[in-house]
Amino acid sequence: MASAPPAIRSRPLTLVFNVPVSKTQKFWDGIKEGKIYTTRCKKCQKLSFPPIGDCPTCLSSDMEWVELGEEAEIETFTYIPIKPASFQSYDNYTIAIAKLNEGVRVLAWLTDAKLEDVKVGMKVKLAAKVRHDGTLTYEFKPLSSR
């Protein structure tokens, strides 16, 4: 029987930050209302997700809020059976990148779908979610699970 290679176990790390949200407050408020908002530059019309305070294309700070539609198509996905330390309490999960009809790509958890049913090209909907612990987030669900 082969022995395990030498290793040093790291200590657990917990990082908690107070993230300033003054320029993105509408996004967080929208999730509480069941809506997903993002920003578009008024100068060059660049739509960004997640929302940002300053345009990465033309550097303008003149942004406007846009409510996103919910329909999207999966471009890629991955199943996560080995989770980062801060997600150890979660069941295994799937994350996906999907392109919304508005053209932006969104990275989010894919829920309510069996792994064997998930495919590139699958139609999904983007949904706002307030987790049981009060965390604000968003996720994809199969479009057929309306």
N, C-alpha and C positions, 0 to 999 in steps of 0.2 A: 504494500500500500504506500503510495507516494505521500510525502509530507507536504504541507502547505508551504508556499514560498514565504520567506521572511517578510514581515509587515509590522508597521507601527500604527496602532489605532489612534486616530485623531480624536480630539475632544469635541463634543457638540458645540456648535456655534449658534447663537441666536442674535439676529440683527433686527432691530426695530427702529424705524425712522418716522419722523413727522414730515410727511411730504407736502410741500406747499401746493395748494390747489386753486388759488385765487383766479388764475387764468383759465382753469378748466372746471370751475364750480358747476356750470350748467350741465356738463356731462354727468357729474355725480348726482345732481338733483334729478336729472332725467331718468337715471336708472331707478331711483326711488319711485318715479311715476310710471315705470314700465316702458320708457322710451330710450333710444340710443341717439345721442347727438354727437356731431363732430364739427370740425372747423374747416372753413374754406377761405382762402386768401382773396380778399376783395380786389387786389391789384392784378394777380396773375391767374386767379381761379383754381389754384392747386387745392384739391381736397385731400385732407390728411386724416389718418386714423392710426393711433388714438389722437384725440384733439390736442392741438398745440397752440401756444400763444404767439409764435412767430413763424413765418413761412420759411421753410428750408430752401425753397427755390429762389425767391426774390428778396428774402430777408425783411419783408414788410411785416409790421405788427398790426396791420389793419385786417383783422379776421372777422368772419361772420359765422354764426351758428347755423348748422343744417341738421335737420332730423333725417337719419338714415332709414331707408326701407329695411325690411327684414329678410328679403329673399337673397340667397347666395348660392354659390356652387363650390363644392370642395375641390381645391387644387392639389392638396397633399394632406396627409394625416400620419400620425404615429400613435401607437399604443404604448402606454407607460406602465410596465409592470414593476420596474425598479425606480422608486421615487426619491427625489431629493429629501433631505432630512426634514424640511419644514412641511412636507406633504405625506409623511409616514402614516398619519392617522387616516388618510383617505384610502378608499378602495382604488384598485388599479383603474386607470382612466385613459381616454383617447383625447388627443388634442388635434385640431385641424386648422389649416389655413384655407379660408374660403374667400372668393371674390364676390363682393356685393354688386348688385345691379348698377350702383353708382360708380363702380370701378375701383373702389378701395379694397385692399386685402385686410382681413381681420384674422388674428390668431385667437382661438378660444377653445374651451373644452367642448367636446361633442358628447351630449348626453342623450338618453332615451334611444340608443341605437345599439344593436348587437354588432360586435366587431366584424363578424363574417358578412354583415350587410353593408358595411361602410366601403364606399368606392370613390375613386377620383371621378368627378363629374356629378356626384350625388347632390341633389337639391336639398338645401337646408334653410332654416330660418334663424336669424340672430335674435336672441331674446335677452332682455334685461333681467337680472336676478338679484334679489336680496337674500343672502344665505341665512341660515338659522342663527348664526352668531352675529348677524348684522352687517357682514362684509358685503360691499357692493361689487357686483361683477356682471358678466354677460356670458352667454354660452350659445352654442349651436344646437339645434334639435332637427331631426329629419323633417322636411317640409310636410310629409304626410301625417305627422303627429300633432296637427293643429288642434 
